[in-house]
């Protein structure tokens, strides 16, 4: 069966790229031809390059920030060659959806209809998609406010899906509100990503503590705590992909596979991000997670499902204790593998 994947595969974010790569690999493993539909609307496509227009003062006073964004975009663009893709579509109406036996939408926050930078695009809700089968595979609506009215295209699109399984409770609430039944909860496709056999392997011998998360999600007290812990352990602090002005080194131009290599070789990991958490768990790293208002709704269900609340640093003063507390890596990996297997079975059944 020829299966199209519609997701955010071009975003210069390790989690966004790796979830697309993992979905492609999962479909191939269960015997299908998997193809990324190379579509992004204009707003989503050009949002990284709009930084000088949206933040003119920062651009003029901190041009290095803009250069870092440009470097990351180029590094990620080079990894597009590892994705099996269609020709490029720049308009929703031009997407050749009838060329597929089925289309899988997701994962990532493709259902965040309030995200201006994401274009608020109806296509991710099935509008203008004409494949025989339409399947939602672990999409998320992010931080949408469900007390507000749901857009018409969302109410029209969701009932068109033949199978829906989502990534978090908020998205399940949205689906239940629209179609009247609660969908299955499944793991993000990166749970099933095998690190062996990746197209690029990166190793690092230096001693460092890796920081991963958008700078706005790390408060001042936590910055001080991370820096103090690293100094005590005689480690560098290295921020990967997203720059921070308080770390020893910013490695912004890392591609998604180098990002994985950086995490695999790090002595410790501090993160505020979903996929930083997922891969720290998969790799069995000594790590600490700090919730932020921007990310908490996406990460909390993963922590709860795996019973790993011991990795959450609810107060900056707890950071050293969390980082140095051992945890049961084998049982967590086993649980993640079981969740990945459940997601794979859902996909097999939905495509049958």
DAQUI-V865524 format. One record per residue. N is the residue number from 1. RES is the residue in one small letter. OMEGA is omega in radians with two decimals (* if undefined). BURIAL is b if it has 24 or more other C-alpha atoms within 12 Angstrom, else e. D_LAST is the distance of its C-alpha to the last C-alpha in Angstrom with 2 decimals. Layout:
N;RES;OMEGA;BURIAL;D_LAST  N;RES;OMEGA;BURIAL;D_LAST
This chain:
1;x;3.10;e;9.67  2;x;-3.02;b;12.50  3;x;3.05;b;12.02  4;x;3.12;b;15.17  5;x;3.12;b;16.53  6;x;-3.09;b;19.17  7;x;-3.14;b;21.48  8;x;-3.02;b;25.12  9;x;-3.08;b;25.13  10;x;-3.09;b;28.77  11;x;-3.13;b;30.48  12;x;-3.14;b;33.15  13;x;-3.07;b;31.99  14;x;-3.12;b;30.69  15;x;3.14;b;28.06  16;x;3.14;b;26.72  17;x;-3.03;b;26.57  18;x;3.06;b;25.17  19;x;3.08;b;22.30  20;x;3.12;b;21.27  21;x;-3.12;b;21.88  22;x;3.10;b;19.96  23;x;3.10;b;16.82  24;x;-3.12;b;17.11  25;x;3.13;b;17.69  26;x;3.12;b;14.83  27;x;3.11;b;12.31  28;x;-3.13;e;14.45  29;x;3.13;e;14.55  30;x;2.90;e;10.87  31;x;-3.12;e;11.31  32;x;2.99;b;10.97  33;x;-3.06;b;14.07  34;x;-3.11;b;15.03  35;x;3.04;b;17.85  36;x;3.05;b;19.94  37;x;-3.00;b;21.03  38;x;3.14;b;24.76  39;x;2.91;b;25.87  40;x;3.09;b;28.43  41;x;-3.00;b;30.73  42;x;-3.09;e;34.43  43;x;3.14;e;35.26  44;x;-3.07;b;32.67  45;x;-3.04;b;33.53  46;x;-3.11;e;37.25  47;x;3.11;b;37.55  48;x;-3.08;b;38.44  49;x;-3.13;b;41.17  50;x;-3.08;e;42.63  51;x;-3.13;e;44.27  52;x;-3.13;e;47.80  53;x;-3.09;e;47.58  54;x;-3.10;e;46.17  55;x;-3.04;e;48.40  56;x;-3.12;e;51.51  57;x;3.12;e;53.80  58;x;-3.12;e;51.54  59;x;-3.10;e;51.02  60;x;-3.08;e;54.77  61;x;-3.13;e;55.79  62;x;-3.12;e;52.93  63;x;3.14;e;51.85  64;x;3.10;e;50.54  65;x;3.11;b;47.67  66;x;3.14;b;46.63  67;x;3.11;e;46.96  68;x;3.11;b;44.72  69;x;3.13;b;41.97  70;x;3.14;b;42.43  71;x;-3.13;b;42.21  72;x;3.12;b;38.96  73;x;-3.13;b;37.39  74;x;-3.13;b;38.50  75;x;-3.14;b;37.25  76;x;-3.14;b;33.73  77;x;-3.14;b;33.75  78;x;-3.13;e;34.44  79;x;3.09;b;31.22  80;x;-3.13;b;29.08  81;x;3.14;e;29.31  82;x;3.11;b;26.86  83;x;3.06;b;24.04  84;x;-2.96;b;22.23  85;x;2.99;b;23.01  86;x;2.94;b;23.39  87;x;-3.01;e;26.89  88;x;3.07;e;28.43  89;x;3.13;e;28.15  90;x;3.09;e;30.94  91;x;-3.13;e;30.22  92;x;-3.09;b;27.27  93;x;-3.09;e;27.73  94;x;-3.09;e;27.56  95;x;-3.10;b;24.05  96;x;-3.07;b;22.15  97;x;-3.12;b;18.84  98;x;3.10;e;18.13  99;x;-3.09;e;18.02  100;x;3.03;b;14.46  101;x;3.10;b;11.05  102;x;3.05;b;10.37  103;x;3.09;b;13.02  104;x;3.11;b;13.19  105;x;3.12;b;16.54  106;x;0.15;b;18.41  107;x;-3.12;b;19.77  108;x;-3.06;b;23.62  109;x;-3.11;b;25.70  110;x;3.13;b;24.06  111;x;3.07;b;24.60  112;x;-3.05;b;28.30  113;x;3.07;b;29.68  114;x;-3.09;b;33.22  115;x;-3.09;e;33.33  116;x;-3.11;e;35.71  117;x;-3.13;b;35.14  118;x;3.01;b;31.39  119;x;-3.13;b;32.24  120;x;-2.93;b;30.76  121;x;-3.13;b;28.20  122;x;-3.06;b;26.12  123;x;-3.13;b;23.49  124;x;3.05;b;21.96  125;x;3.04;b;21.48  126;x;-3.14;b;19.57  127;x;-3.13;b;22.79  128;x;3.02;b;22.93  129;x;-2.97;b;19.29  130;x;3.09;b;17.91  131;x;3.14;b;14.49  132;x;3.12;b;12.03  133;x;-3.13;b;9.99  134;x;-2.98;b;12.19  135;x;3.05;b;11.46  136;x;-3.07;b;14.47  137;x;3.08;b;14.60  138;x;3.04;b;17.93  139;x;3.08;b;20.19  140;x;3.05;b;23.74  141;x;3.09;b;26.42  142;x;-3.07;b;29.13  143;x;-3.11;b;32.45  144;x;3.14;b;32.19  145;x;-3.06;e;34.66  146;x;3.06;e;32.83  147;x;3.11;e;36.21  148;x;3.12;e;36.39  149;x;3.10;e;34.82  150;x;-3.12;b;31.23  151;x;-3.09;e;31.24  152;x;-3.09;e;30.30  153;x;3.06;e;27.60  154;x;3.13;b;25.85  155;x;3.11;b;26.16  156;x;-3.01;e;24.88  157;x;-3.04;b;21.99  158;x;3.12;b;20.25  159;x;-3.13;b;19.41  160;x;-3.11;b;17.50  161;x;3.10;b;14.66  162;x;3.11;b;11.44  163;x;3.13;b;11.18  164;x;2.96;b;14.29  165;x;-2.97;b;15.43  166;x;-2.98;b;18.89  167;x;-3.03;b;21.43  168;x;-3.05;b;24.50  169;x;-3.13;b;26.16  170;x;3.11;b;27.79  171;x;3.07;b;24.58  172;x;3.09;b;23.22  173;x;3.12;b;26.53  174;x;-3.11;b;26.06  175;x;-3.14;b;22.63  176;x;3.13;e;24.04  177;x;-3.06;e;27.09  178;x;-3.02;b;25.32  179;x;3.03;e;22.54  180;x;3.05;e;24.16  181;x;-3.06;e;21.72  182;x;-3.12;e;21.45  183;x;3.07;b;18.32  184;x;3.02;b;17.28  185;x;3.10;b;19.41  186;x;-3.11;b;18.05  187;x;3.00;b;20.04  188;x;-3.09;b;20.81  189;x;3.12;b;18.92  190;x;3.06;b;22.37  191;x;-3.08;b;22.32  192;x;-3.11;b;20.18  193;x;3.09;b;22.28  194;x;-3.08;b;24.17  195;x;3.07;e;27.71  196;x;3.10;e;28.46  197;x;3.07;e;27.86  198;x;-3.05;e;28.17  199;x;3.11;e;29.74  200;x;3.10;e;32.98  201;x;-3.13;e;34.91  202;x;3.06;e;37.79  203;x;-3.11;e;40.37  204;x;-3.07;e;43.31  205;x;-3.11;e;46.37  206;x;3.14;e;48.19  207;x;-3.08;e;48.43  208;x;2.97;b;46.87  209;x;-3.09;b;45.16  210;x;3.08;b;42.18  211;x;3.11;b;41.87  212;x;3.11;b;38.65  213;x;3.10;b;38.33  214;x;-3.02;b;39.72  215;x;-3.11;b;43.50  216;x;-3.10;e;43.67  217;x;-3.12;b;41.72  218;x;-3.10;b;44.42  219;x;-3.04;e;47.58  220;x;-3.13;e;51.05  221;x;3.12;e;51.55  222;x;3.07;b;48.33  223;x;-3.14;b;49.38  224;x;-3.12;e;52.68  225;x;3.11;b;51.09  226;x;3.14;b;48.71  227;x;-3.13;b;51.64  228;x;3.12;e;53.96  229;x;-3.14;b;51.51  230;x;3.11;b;50.98  231;x;3.14;e;54.77  232;x;-3.14;e;55.36  233;x;-3.12;e;52.94  234;x;3.13;e;54.39  235;x;2.96;b;51.08  236;x;2.94;b;50.33  237;x;-3.08;b;48.02  238;x;3.06;b;45.50  239;x;-3.07;b;43.30  240;x;3.12;b;40.28  241;x;3.14;b;38.76  242;x;-3.04;b;40.48  243;x;3.03;b;44.32  244;x;-3.06;b;46.62  245;x;-3.10;e;50.38  246;x;-3.10;b;51.29  247;x;3.13;b;49.60  248;x;-3.08;b;51.33  249;x;3.04;e;48.87  250;x;3.09;b;46.19  251;x;-2.98;b;43.55  252;x;-3.04;b;41.95  253;x;3.13;b;40.93  254;x;3.03;b;38.48  255;x;-3.03;b;35.08  256;x;-3.14;b;31.95  257;x;3.04;b;32.32  258;x;3.07;b;36.03  259;x;3.09;b;35.32  260;x;3.11;b;33.30  261;x;3.10;b;36.19  262;x;-3.14;b;38.70  263;x;-3.11;b;37.00  264;x;-3.08;b;36.61  265;x;-3.10;b;40.33  266;x;3.03;b;41.69  267;x;3.12;b;43.92  268;x;3.11;b;42.82  269;x;2.96;b;40.39  270;x;-3.09;b;41.01  271;x;3.00;b;38.26  272;x;-2.98;b;37.58  273;x;-3.14;b;34.08  274;x;-3.05;b;30.53  275;x;2.95;b;29.51  276;x;3.10;b;33.00  277;x;-3.10;b;32.35  278;x;-3.06;b;28.90  279;x;3.01;b;30.24  280;x;3.08;b;33.55  281;x;-3.13;b;31.70  282;x;-3.08;b;29.54  283;x;3.13;b;32.73  284;x;-3.07;b;34.84  285;x;2.90;b;37.49  286;x;-3.05;b;40.48  287;x;3.06;b;39.61  288;x;3.12;b;40.50  289;x;3.07;b;38.54  290;x;3.09;b;40.44  291;x;3.01;b;38.78  292;x;3.14;b;39.64  293;x;-3.10;e;39.25  294;x;-2.96;e;37.04  295;x;-2.96;b;34.50  296;x;-3.08;b;34.83  297;x;3.13;b;32.10  298;x;-3.01;b;29.50  299;x;-3.05;b;30.87  300;x;3.12;b;32.04  301;x;3.12;b;28.62  302;x;3.13;b;27.91  303;x;-3.13;b;31.39  304;x;-3.11;e;31.11  305;x;-3.11;e;27.77  306;x;3.13;b;29.29  307;x;-3.06;e;32.74  308;x;3.08;b;34.48  309;x;3.13;e;36.98  310;x;3.12;b;39.60  311;x;-3.10;b;38.64  312;x;3.09;b;39.48  313;x;-3.08;b;42.95  314;x;3.13;e;43.97  315;x;-3.11;b;47.48  316;x;-3.13;b;48.74  317;x;3.13;e;51.21  318;x;-2.96;e;48.41  319;x;-3.10;b;47.02  320;x;3.13;b;48.94  321;x;-3.13;e;48.15  322;x;-3.11;b;44.38  323;x;-3.06;b;44.36  324;x;3.12;e;46.42  325;x;3.10;e;44.68  326;x;3.09;e;42.51  327;x;-3.02;b;39.04  328;x;-3.10;e;36.60  329;x;-3.07;b;34.40  330;x;-3.11;e;32.66  331;x;3.11;e;31.45  332;x;3.09;b;30.25  333;x;3.13;b;28.30  334;x;3.11;e;26.77  335;x;3.12;b;25.75  336;x;3.10;b;24.31  337;x;3.12;b;22.28  338;x;3.12;e;20.92  339;x;3.09;b;20.04  340;x;3.12;b;18.36  341;x;3.10;b;16.30  342;x;3.11;b;15.30  343;x;3.12;b;14.29  344;x;3.13;b;12.26  345;x;3.07;e;10.39  346;x;-3.11;b;9.91  347;x;3.10;b;8.52  348;x;-3.11;b;6.07  349;x;-3.12;e;5.07  350;x;-3.12;b;5.64  351;x;-3.07;b;3.81  352;x;*;e;0.00
